[in-house]
Amino acid sequence: MKRLQFINSPGVYLEIGHNSLRTLDGEDGLELSLERQENGRLTPGCAERLTLSLRVFLKKHNWRPRLRAFCALGARGISLRRLSLPSSSKEGLERLLPFQIEREFPIHPDELAWGYTPLSPEQVQGNGAPAVQELLVAAVKKEVLQEYAELLSGCGLSPVFTLAALARSSLCPKPPGAYAVLDIGRSHSEMISFDNGAPISVRILPWGGENLTQAIEQGLKISHIDAEKLKIRLDEEPLAHSEIGQQARTAVDTELNLLARCIRPTWVGEKLYLTGSSARLKDLPPRLAKAMGGSTGCERLEVTPGEGRSAAILGLKKLCENDGAPTRPLLEINLSNEPEKKARPARWRWAALAGLLIVVSLSLRYANALLQKPRLSARVSEIQALRQNLPNIDRELSFLQYLKTNQPPYLEPLFAIANSAAAGTRIESLTMNRRGDLSLRATMKDSQQVVDLRSKLIDSGLFSTVVVEEQSPTPDRQKLIVRLSGQWKPNPESPRPGPAKTVPSTKIEAPVKMSND
């Protein structure tokens, strides 16, 4: 197993959860939703959408050959174990670890992606026993990480994987000897426990921010949307002292008591740190501490708000930007028998040389074919590369066509209105939206101009209906104030009207309002 050394070079930081993927590149953030199959793998459509979105997000790095991607994985499917092994060199330790992993895990080491980190210096045992070393090993099915690695490699990234719960713990300011970090998600939460600064376990709790929303919904007999809004506004001062606020707090306290029952005191230690969107409630830490009996302190880890800025990503960024090697286990997809593969060429070099001589002696008669083979292989590779690029070009073309076809053509109806209005017409307000609704208020000379404007708009083919809703004279009785409404066609079948030789002097003194609703 390779040990990875961090360098102080910029990279991309990602958090891959069960339902979302978040990424941070410098100051730019991106959050994408994930769709999974019943076996937990990403759906083909989701994988294709992620690849396209990440390529667009990382297009400013096209000039770089390969960009490092530090990925924080959710605890689902990851096992964390502490192992004690006899002290040995790095090469000996990496040869011994696969056998110990095969003993600890029900899956063969070749089917696992795993990483390790030392937890303590070597300890000398009594009675002449050899020294032992404590290691922390994190393992996950290789096929899970292989899917993520292929997706990120296709976007020009070189991925490095670690556990998100470990990354969040790096944000804890001066933690005690025994503590825990609880990340409250939407439907579940992740808890990692530490003893003497070393992680001992990671757990997934079937409790999340959605439980608080449902408790408020059932306690106050309101809709789910109103309950979510009330939970967000629960810290506001006027609402906190109202009757509704007190009822909501009672429902939240009841739900926090259920959470406290799921957490054993031995998991938490001296302090519990909270992260996640639901942890942003102002009085959630002290109320959770009260529900747990008051013997354990609760503290919220402050995280800079923004898209792509989760506690796991910011903690991982902090780890990578610090000098020296990180103290968290990293998961790198590797075969556990890599040292044996490296030693094999030296062991069989004479047999390989003899085999090579036999092959060369038998292949002399085919020298012409061998000489032409590189040129033919290069041509085949060129054709294959061209065929592989064709689907990418089609997807990019479809994406650009989608943007073009879904952009409402506001200029065509505006041009038709300006071309149809008579000289001296003053448009005071104009409202258009994506659904094709049109509302126009203008000042005209007389009613004949109103009739002409309505006829020209209908004859232009861009409007299905035009209705004159109001005609009233101006205070000086010299002009008419007209209000029209109608329905314009976002995709008209008739050709666009050509430009007129003389453009009427139409004045628009109010801003034009357009909406994509």
BARO-492445 format. One record per residue (C-alpha): residue in one letter; x, y negated, z negated. Coordinates in Angstrom, 2 decimals. Last residue first. Layout:
SITE resn       u       v       w
SITE    a       X       Y       Z
...
# end
This chain:
SITE resn       u       v       w
SITE    d  -41.54  -31.99   14.56
SITE    n  -38.67  -33.30   16.68
SITE    s  -39.72  -36.91   16.20
SITE    m  -39.28  -40.06   18.27
SITE    k  -39.95  -43.58   17.04
SITE    v  -39.27  -46.48   19.39
SITE    p  -38.29  -49.58   17.47
SITE    a  -40.57  -52.59   17.81
SITE    e  -39.94  -55.51   20.24
SITE    i  -40.15  -53.53   23.47
SITE    k  -40.48  -56.02   26.32
SITE    t  -41.54  -54.90   29.78
SITE    s  -40.25  -57.07   32.62
SITE    p  -41.25  -54.73   35.41
SITE    v  -38.45  -52.85   37.23
SITE    t  -38.30  -53.71   40.91
SITE    k  -37.39  -51.05   43.49
SITE    a  -38.97  -48.33   41.42
SITE    p  -37.01  -45.28   40.36
SITE    g  -38.29  -41.92   41.54
SITE    p  -40.89  -40.01   39.61
SITE    r  -39.62  -36.71   38.20
SITE    p  -41.06  -33.75   40.08
SITE    s  -44.38  -32.24   39.00
SITE    e  -44.34  -29.14   36.85
SITE    p  -43.83  -31.07   33.63
SITE    n  -41.82  -29.46   30.78
SITE    p  -42.34  -31.62   27.66
SITE    k  -45.81  -32.64   28.98
SITE    w  -47.20  -35.79   27.45
SITE    q  -50.40  -35.96   25.39
SITE    g  -52.18  -39.24   24.84
SITE    s  -52.88  -42.22   22.68
SITE    l  -53.43  -45.84   23.62
SITE    r  -53.77  -49.00   21.53
SITE    v  -54.35  -52.28   23.35
SITE    i  -54.05  -55.84   22.12
SITE    l  -55.49  -58.06   24.83
SITE    k  -54.33  -61.47   25.95
SITE    q  -55.46  -65.12   26.08
SITE    r  -57.98  -65.13   23.24
SITE    d  -55.55  -67.15   20.99
SITE    p  -56.01  -64.64   18.13
SITE    t  -55.27  -61.73   20.50
SITE    p  -58.18  -59.86   22.03
SITE    s  -59.01  -56.30   21.00
SITE    q  -58.91  -53.05   22.93
SITE    e  -58.78  -49.73   21.06
SITE    e  -58.55  -45.99   21.73
SITE    v  -57.57  -45.98   25.38
SITE    v  -57.01  -42.27   26.07
SITE    v  -54.25  -40.70   28.19
SITE    t  -54.35  -36.92   28.75
SITE    s  -52.08  -34.44   30.54
SITE    f  -49.18  -36.83   30.89
SITE    l  -46.03  -36.32   32.99
SITE    g  -47.84  -35.96   36.30
SITE    s  -47.20  -39.59   37.25
SITE    d  -50.87  -39.95   38.29
SITE    i  -51.97  -39.83   34.63
SITE    l  -49.54  -42.59   33.66
SITE    k  -50.47  -44.66   36.70
SITE    s  -54.18  -44.45   35.92
SITE    r  -53.71  -45.46   32.28
SITE    l  -51.52  -48.42   33.21
SITE    d  -53.97  -49.58   35.90
SITE    v  -56.92  -49.43   33.48
SITE    v  -55.00  -51.42   30.87
SITE    q  -53.88  -53.95   33.49
SITE    q  -57.51  -54.41   34.47
SITE    s  -58.38  -55.05   30.81
SITE    d  -56.41  -58.29   30.74
SITE    k  -52.96  -59.74   30.10
SITE    m  -51.46  -56.97   28.04
SITE    t  -50.14  -56.49   24.48
SITE    a  -49.00  -53.01   23.50
SITE    r  -49.54  -50.19   21.01
SITE    l  -48.65  -46.68   22.16
SITE    s  -49.09  -43.26   20.52
SITE    l  -47.91  -40.08   22.25
SITE    d  -48.12  -36.47   21.06
SITE    g  -46.05  -34.02   23.09
SITE    r  -45.15  -31.49   20.42
SITE    r  -41.62  -32.84   20.25
SITE    n  -42.74  -36.24   19.05
SITE    m  -43.46  -39.66   20.49
SITE    t  -44.27  -43.02   18.88
SITE    l  -44.21  -46.39   20.66
SITE    s  -44.72  -49.76   19.01
SITE    e  -44.96  -53.38   20.22
SITE    i  -44.86  -52.82   23.96
SITE    r  -45.10  -56.22   25.71
SITE    t  -46.62  -56.29   29.19
SITE    g  -45.66  -59.37   31.18
SITE    a  -45.28  -57.49   34.44
SITE    a  -47.44  -54.38   34.59
SITE    a  -46.53  -51.14   32.86
SITE    s  -46.24  -48.06   35.09
SITE    n  -42.44  -48.04   35.51
SITE    a  -41.85  -48.59   31.78
SITE    i  -44.30  -45.84   30.86
SITE    a  -42.84  -43.42   33.45
SITE    f  -39.27  -44.14   32.28
SITE    l  -40.27  -43.46   28.68
SITE    p  -42.02  -40.24   29.78
SITE    e  -38.84  -39.10   31.56
SITE    l  -36.37  -40.26   28.89
SITE    y  -37.91  -38.13   26.12
SITE    p  -36.90  -34.87   27.77
SITE    p  -37.05  -32.65   24.64
SITE    q  -33.82  -30.68   24.17
SITE    n  -34.72  -26.99   23.93
SITE    t  -33.79  -26.24   27.54
SITE    k  -30.32  -27.80   27.26
SITE    l  -29.40  -26.21   23.94
SITE    y  -30.60  -22.80   25.15
SITE    q  -28.67  -23.23   28.38
SITE    l  -25.51  -23.91   26.35
SITE    f  -26.06  -20.76   24.27
SITE    s  -26.86  -18.68   27.34
SITE    l  -23.64  -19.88   29.00
SITE    e  -21.65  -18.98   25.87
SITE    r  -23.25  -15.53   25.80
SITE    d  -22.60  -14.98   29.52
SITE    i  -18.96  -16.11   29.19
SITE    n  -18.46  -13.74   26.27
SITE    p  -20.05  -10.87   28.22
SITE    l  -17.66  -11.56   31.17
SITE    n  -14.50  -11.71   29.06
SITE    q  -14.38   -7.94   28.53
SITE    r  -14.65   -7.30   32.26
SITE    l  -11.73   -9.63   32.96
SITE    a   -9.61   -7.92   30.29
SITE    q  -10.45   -4.55   31.85
SITE    i   -9.46   -5.79   35.31
SITE    e   -6.15   -7.15   34.01
SITE    s   -5.48   -3.93   32.12
SITE    v   -6.10   -1.92   35.31
SITE    r   -3.69   -4.16   37.26
SITE    a   -1.03   -3.86   34.55
SITE    s   -1.47   -0.09   34.51
SITE    l   -1.04    0.06   38.31
SITE    r    2.15   -2.01   38.18
SITE    p    3.47    0.06   35.29
SITE    k    2.59    3.38   37.06
SITE    q    4.37    2.66   40.33
SITE    l    7.78    3.65   39.00
SITE    l    6.35    6.75   37.30
SITE    a    4.64    7.83   40.50
SITE    n    7.89    7.45   42.42
SITE    a    9.81    9.33   39.76
SITE    y    7.48   12.33   39.91
SITE    r   10.20   14.79   40.90
SITE    l   12.27   13.54   38.01
SITE    s    9.49   14.33   35.51
SITE    l   10.66   17.77   34.35
SITE    s   14.11   16.53   33.36
SITE    v   12.66   13.46   31.62
SITE    v   10.16   15.53   29.61
SITE    i   12.86   17.94   28.48
SITE    l   15.16   15.09   27.47
SITE    l   12.35   13.45   25.47
SITE    g   11.60   16.68   23.66
SITE    a   15.23   16.98   22.63
SITE    l   15.22   13.37   21.35
SITE    a   11.98   13.94   19.42
SITE    a   13.43   17.05   17.81
SITE    w   16.57   15.14   16.83
SITE    r   14.56   12.21   15.39
SITE    w   12.24   14.38   13.36
SITE    r   13.11   13.34    9.83
SITE    a   14.05    9.73   10.65
SITE    p   10.86    9.22   12.66
SITE    r    8.75   10.70    9.81
SITE    a    9.89    8.36    7.03
SITE    k    7.63    5.49    8.07
SITE    k    4.64    7.79    8.45
SITE    e    5.21    9.19    4.98
SITE    p    5.26    5.65    3.54
SITE    e    1.86    4.93    5.23
SITE    n    0.06    7.82    3.54
SITE    s   -2.60    5.63    1.90
SITE    l   -3.73    4.25    5.23
SITE    n   -4.29    0.53    5.04
SITE    i   -7.17   -1.98    4.94
SITE    e   -6.05   -4.60    2.46
SITE    l   -7.88   -5.21   -0.79
SITE    l   -6.19   -7.65   -3.12
SITE    p   -5.97   -7.26   -6.86
SITE    r   -5.72  -10.53   -8.82
SITE    t   -2.56  -12.00  -10.37
SITE    p   -1.54  -14.05   -7.37
SITE    a    2.08  -14.34   -6.29
SITE    g    3.86  -17.63   -6.87
SITE    d    2.80  -21.22   -6.38
SITE    n   -0.87  -22.04   -6.64
SITE    e   -2.74  -22.84   -3.41
SITE    c   -4.00  -19.29   -2.96
SITE    l   -5.45  -19.00   -6.45
SITE    k   -7.15  -22.40   -6.27
SITE    k   -8.65  -21.55   -2.90
SITE    l   -9.97  -18.29   -4.31
SITE    g  -11.57  -20.19   -7.19
SITE    l  -13.12  -22.70   -4.79
SITE    i  -14.45  -19.89   -2.61
SITE    a  -15.81  -17.84   -5.53
SITE    a  -17.40  -20.86   -7.24
SITE    s  -19.20  -21.80   -4.04
SITE    r  -18.28  -24.68   -1.76
SITE    g  -19.55  -23.63    1.70
SITE    e  -21.91  -26.59    1.94
SITE    g  -21.39  -29.07   -0.85
SITE    p  -21.33  -29.42   -4.60
SITE    t  -18.00  -29.44   -6.47
SITE    v  -18.27  -26.68   -9.07
SITE    e  -18.50  -27.19  -12.83
SITE    l  -18.24  -23.94  -14.76
SITE    r  -21.16  -23.77  -17.20
SITE    e  -20.36  -22.78  -20.77
SITE    c  -21.94  -20.26  -23.10
SITE    g  -20.70  -19.53  -26.62
SITE    t  -21.26  -16.15  -28.21
SITE    s  -22.55  -15.72  -31.76
SITE    g  -25.75  -17.66  -31.04
SITE    g  -27.99  -14.59  -30.89
SITE    m  -28.03  -13.90  -27.16
SITE    a  -31.20  -16.00  -26.70
SITE    k  -29.43  -18.94  -28.36
SITE    a  -26.49  -18.61  -25.99
SITE    l  -28.96  -18.53  -23.08
SITE    r  -30.55  -21.73  -24.38
SITE    p  -27.14  -23.39  -24.79
SITE    p  -26.07  -22.45  -21.22
SITE    l  -29.43  -23.29  -19.48
SITE    d  -29.73  -26.85  -20.82
SITE    k  -28.68  -28.73  -17.68
SITE    l  -29.87  -26.33  -15.02
SITE    r  -26.86  -25.88  -12.71
SITE    a  -26.65  -22.19  -13.65
SITE    s  -29.44  -21.49  -11.13
SITE    s  -27.06  -22.32   -8.25
SITE    g  -24.30  -20.01   -9.42
SITE    t  -21.74  -20.03  -12.21
SITE    l  -21.86  -19.32  -15.96
SITE    y  -18.96  -18.72  -18.37
SITE    l  -19.62  -16.48  -21.39
SITE    k  -17.42  -16.86  -24.45
SITE    e  -16.06  -14.77  -27.33
SITE    g  -16.56  -11.30  -25.94
SITE    v  -19.17  -10.89  -23.19
SITE    w  -19.31   -7.18  -22.39
SITE    t  -19.10   -6.11  -26.04
SITE    p  -22.13   -8.27  -26.82
SITE    r  -24.24   -6.21  -24.40
SITE    i  -26.10   -8.05  -21.69
SITE    c  -29.47   -6.69  -20.51
SITE    r  -31.23   -7.91  -23.66
SITE    a  -29.95  -11.44  -23.00
SITE    l  -31.58  -11.39  -19.56
SITE    l  -34.97  -10.53  -21.10
SITE    n  -34.53  -13.34  -23.62
SITE    l  -33.73  -15.67  -20.72
SITE    e  -37.12  -14.79  -19.17
SITE    t  -38.97  -15.76  -22.34
SITE    d  -36.98  -18.97  -22.62
SITE    v  -37.84  -19.86  -19.00
SITE    a  -41.58  -19.37  -19.68
SITE    t  -41.35  -21.60  -22.76
SITE    r  -39.45  -24.19  -20.77
SITE    a  -42.19  -24.22  -18.14
SITE    q  -44.86  -24.74  -20.80
SITE    q  -42.86  -27.61  -22.30
SITE    g  -42.43  -29.22  -18.88
SITE    i  -46.15  -28.95  -18.15
SITE    e  -46.93  -30.64  -21.46
SITE    s  -44.55  -33.48  -20.74
SITE    h  -41.25  -34.04  -22.57
SITE    a  -38.97  -32.49  -19.91
SITE    l  -40.95  -34.02  -17.03
SITE    p  -40.11  -37.62  -17.91
SITE    e  -36.40  -36.76  -18.54
SITE    e  -35.61  -34.70  -15.45
SITE    d  -34.01  -31.37  -16.36
SITE    l  -36.97  -29.29  -15.17
SITE    r  -36.87  -30.83  -11.70
SITE    i  -35.29  -27.77  -10.02
SITE    k  -37.56  -25.38  -11.92
SITE    l  -40.62  -27.47  -11.02
SITE    k  -39.75  -27.32   -7.33
SITE    e  -39.42  -23.52   -7.49
SITE    a  -42.73  -23.24   -9.37
SITE    d  -44.46  -25.43   -6.79
SITE    i  -43.21  -23.15   -4.00
SITE    h  -44.31  -20.01   -5.84
SITE    s  -47.81  -21.35   -6.41
SITE    i  -49.10  -22.25   -9.85
SITE    k  -50.55  -20.24  -12.74
SITE    l  -48.35  -22.01  -15.36
SITE    g  -46.85  -18.87  -16.94
SITE    q  -46.97  -16.74  -13.79
SITE    e  -45.23  -19.27  -11.55
SITE    i  -42.79  -20.33  -14.28
SITE    a  -41.76  -16.69  -14.84
SITE    q  -41.55  -16.11  -11.07
SITE    t  -39.18  -19.05  -10.66
SITE    l  -37.01  -17.87  -13.55
SITE    n  -36.83  -14.37  -12.06
SITE    e  -35.86  -15.84   -8.67
SITE    g  -32.76  -17.29  -10.30
SITE    g  -31.38  -13.82  -10.76
SITE    w  -31.68  -10.51  -12.60
SITE    p  -30.88   -6.97  -11.50
SITE    l  -27.38   -7.17  -13.10
SITE    i  -24.31   -6.08  -11.09
SITE    r  -21.28   -5.13  -13.16
SITE    v  -17.50   -5.63  -13.13
SITE    s  -15.21   -4.07  -15.71
SITE    i  -11.90   -4.45  -17.54
SITE    p  -10.39   -7.64  -16.16
SITE    a   -7.15   -8.68  -17.89
SITE    g   -6.81  -11.93  -19.91
SITE    n   -6.63  -10.15  -23.25
SITE    d   -9.96   -8.47  -22.45
SITE    f  -11.97   -9.70  -19.49
SITE    s  -15.51   -8.92  -18.33
SITE    i  -16.98   -9.50  -14.85
SITE    m  -20.68  -10.16  -14.38
SITE    e  -22.52  -10.40  -11.05
SITE    s  -26.15  -11.52  -10.81
SITE    h  -29.13  -10.43   -8.75
SITE    s  -32.06  -11.92   -6.80
SITE    r  -30.94  -15.50   -6.07
SITE    g  -27.53  -15.37   -7.68
SITE    i  -26.35  -16.02  -11.22
SITE    d  -22.57  -15.58  -11.48
SITE    l  -21.65  -14.43  -14.99
SITE    v  -18.01  -14.73  -16.10
SITE    a  -16.90  -12.88  -19.24
SITE    y  -14.62  -13.49  -22.21
SITE    a  -12.10  -11.81  -24.49
SITE    g   -8.74  -13.51  -25.10
SITE    p  -10.13  -17.02  -24.85
SITE    p  -10.36  -18.98  -21.57
SITE    k   -8.24  -22.11  -21.04
SITE    p  -10.41  -23.68  -18.28
SITE    c  -12.21  -20.92  -16.31
SITE    l  -11.90  -21.62  -12.57
SITE    s   -9.65  -18.57  -12.00
SITE    s  -12.55  -16.37  -13.13
SITE    r  -14.45  -17.13   -9.91
SITE    a  -11.76  -15.42   -7.81
SITE    l  -11.98  -12.25   -9.88
SITE    a  -15.75  -12.08   -9.36
SITE    a  -15.28  -12.60   -5.61
SITE    l  -13.08   -9.49   -5.29
SITE    t  -10.30   -9.71   -2.72
SITE    f   -9.89   -9.33    1.05
SITE    v   -7.29  -10.69    3.46
SITE    p   -8.47  -11.38    7.02
SITE    s   -6.34  -12.48   10.02
SITE    l   -8.68  -14.69   12.01
SITE    g   -9.08  -15.18   15.77
SITE    c  -12.87  -14.77   15.81
SITE    g  -12.66  -11.14   16.94
SITE    s  -10.37  -10.52   13.98
SITE    l  -13.18  -11.75   11.72
SITE    l  -15.69   -9.22   13.10
SITE    e  -13.18   -6.38   13.14
SITE    a  -12.14   -7.07    9.54
SITE    y  -15.75   -7.32    8.33
SITE    e  -16.68   -3.94    9.83
SITE    q  -13.43   -2.35    8.62
SITE    l  -14.16   -3.65    5.13
SITE    v  -17.31   -1.56    4.88
SITE    e  -15.81    1.42    6.73
SITE    k  -12.93    1.53    4.24
SITE    k  -15.21    2.30    1.34
SITE    v  -14.20    0.15   -1.62
SITE    a  -11.41    0.27   -4.19
SITE    a  -10.03   -2.05   -6.87
SITE    v   -7.10   -0.84   -8.96
SITE    l   -5.77   -2.55  -12.10
SITE    l   -2.44   -1.12  -13.22
SITE    e   -0.94   -0.50  -16.66
SITE    q    2.66    0.77  -16.59
SITE    v    4.13    3.68  -18.51
SITE    a    7.62    4.35  -19.90
SITE    p    8.68    7.99  -20.13
SITE    a    8.17    9.92  -23.38
SITE    g   11.26   10.19  -25.64
SITE    n    9.28   10.60  -28.84
SITE    g    7.67    7.16  -28.48
SITE    q    6.41    5.43  -25.36
SITE    v    8.12    2.47  -23.68
SITE    q    5.66   -0.01  -22.18
SITE    e    6.34   -1.53  -18.76
SITE    p    4.99   -5.00  -18.30
SITE    s    1.24   -5.62  -18.24
SITE    l   -1.67   -5.79  -15.78
SITE    p    0.10   -4.75  -12.57
SITE    t   -1.96   -5.32   -9.40
SITE    y   -3.73   -2.91   -7.08
SITE    g   -5.50   -2.71   -3.76
SITE    w   -7.84   -0.28   -2.09
SITE    a   -9.52    0.51    1.19
SITE    l  -10.92    3.99    0.87
SITE    e  -11.53    6.84    3.34
SITE    d   -7.84    7.90    3.34
SITE    p   -7.97    7.91   -0.46
SITE    h  -10.50   10.79   -0.40
SITE    i  -13.79    9.91   -2.08
SITE    p  -14.94   10.99   -5.56
SITE    f  -12.59    8.47   -7.19
SITE    e  -10.27    9.01  -10.18
SITE    r   -8.28   12.05   -8.98
SITE    e   -7.92   10.84   -5.40
SITE    i   -6.87    7.46   -6.81
SITE    q   -4.14    9.16   -8.86
SITE    f   -2.85   11.01   -5.79
SITE    p   -2.97    7.81   -3.71
SITE    l   -1.07    5.90   -6.47
SITE    l    1.99    8.16   -6.59
SITE    r    3.46    7.22   -3.20
SITE    e    2.84    3.51   -3.84
SITE    l    4.46    3.79   -7.26
SITE    g    7.51    5.52   -5.84
SITE    e    8.01    2.77   -3.29
SITE    k    7.60    0.05   -5.92
SITE    s    9.99    1.75   -8.29
SITE    s    8.78    3.80  -11.21
SITE    s    7.03    3.51  -14.57
SITE    p    4.70    6.39  -15.26
SITE    l    1.09    5.54  -14.46
SITE    s   -1.79    4.15  -16.52
SITE    l   -4.87    3.24  -14.50
SITE    r   -7.53    0.56  -14.96
SITE    r  -10.46    0.91  -12.56
SITE    l  -12.68   -1.48  -10.55
SITE    s  -15.17   -0.07   -8.04
SITE    i  -16.58   -2.11   -5.18
SITE    g  -19.94   -1.19   -3.57
SITE    r  -21.72   -4.42   -4.56
SITE    a  -19.17   -6.64   -6.34
SITE    g  -19.38   -9.35   -3.68
SITE    l  -16.34   -9.91   -1.49
SITE    a  -14.04  -12.94   -1.43
SITE    c  -12.25  -13.37    1.91
SITE    f   -9.00  -15.27    2.50
SITE    a   -8.75  -15.87    6.26
SITE    r   -5.27  -16.52    7.68
SITE    l   -5.31  -18.15   11.12
SITE    r   -3.65  -16.53   14.12
SITE    p   -2.14  -18.00   17.31
SITE    r   -3.00  -21.67   16.56
SITE    w   -4.12  -23.90   19.44
SITE    n   -7.69  -22.68   19.09
SITE    h   -7.85  -24.05   15.55
SITE    k  -10.36  -26.82   16.30
SITE    k  -12.75  -24.14   17.61
SITE    l  -13.17  -22.67   14.13
SITE    f  -16.88  -23.51   13.66
SITE    v  -17.72  -22.58   17.26
SITE    r  -15.91  -19.28   16.87
SITE    l  -17.58  -18.71   13.50
SITE    s  -21.05  -19.26   14.98
SITE    l  -20.46  -16.91   17.94
SITE    t  -19.05  -14.13   15.76
SITE    l  -21.81  -14.51   13.18
SITE    r  -24.51  -14.36   15.86
SITE    e  -23.01  -11.19   17.36
SITE    a  -22.79   -9.54   13.95
SITE    c  -26.39  -10.53   13.16
SITE    g  -27.66   -9.13   16.45
SITE    p  -25.82   -5.86   15.92
SITE    t  -27.30   -5.50   12.39
SITE    l  -24.78   -5.63    9.58
SITE    r  -24.19   -2.42    7.65
SITE    g  -26.00   -1.79    4.35
SITE    n  -27.37    1.65    5.25
SITE    e  -30.90    0.25    5.68
SITE    q  -29.62   -2.32    8.18
SITE    r  -28.42   -5.74    7.22
SITE    e  -29.24   -9.33    8.19
SITE    l  -26.89  -12.04    6.94
SITE    s  -27.53  -15.77    6.51
SITE    l  -24.87  -18.33    7.41
SITE    e  -23.29  -21.12    5.36
SITE    l  -20.63  -23.45    6.76
SITE    g  -18.22  -25.90    5.16
SITE    d  -15.79  -28.48    6.53
SITE    e  -13.39  -30.16    4.08
SITE    g  -10.48  -27.84    4.82
SITE    d  -12.12  -24.78    6.32
SITE    l  -14.71  -23.41    3.91
SITE    t  -16.85  -20.36    4.65
SITE    r  -20.04  -18.90    3.26
SITE    l  -21.69  -15.66    4.34
SITE    s  -25.13  -14.75    3.07
SITE    n  -27.45  -11.90    2.09
SITE    h  -25.16   -9.23    0.57
SITE    g  -22.27  -11.58   -0.07
SITE    i  -19.20  -12.44    1.95
SITE    e  -17.36  -15.46    0.55
SITE    l  -14.89  -17.03    2.97
SITE    y  -11.82  -19.25    2.77
SITE    v   -9.96  -20.40    5.88
SITE    g   -6.23  -21.06    5.73
SITE    p   -3.65  -23.73    5.15
SITE    s   -0.10  -22.64    4.40
SITE    n    1.33  -22.48    0.91
SITE    i    2.17  -18.81    1.17
SITE    f    0.48  -15.92   -0.55
SITE    q    2.38  -12.63   -0.86
SITE    l    0.53   -9.39   -0.08
SITE    r    1.62   -6.11   -1.60
SITE    k    1.40   -3.37    0.97
SITE    m    0.00    0.00    0.00
# end
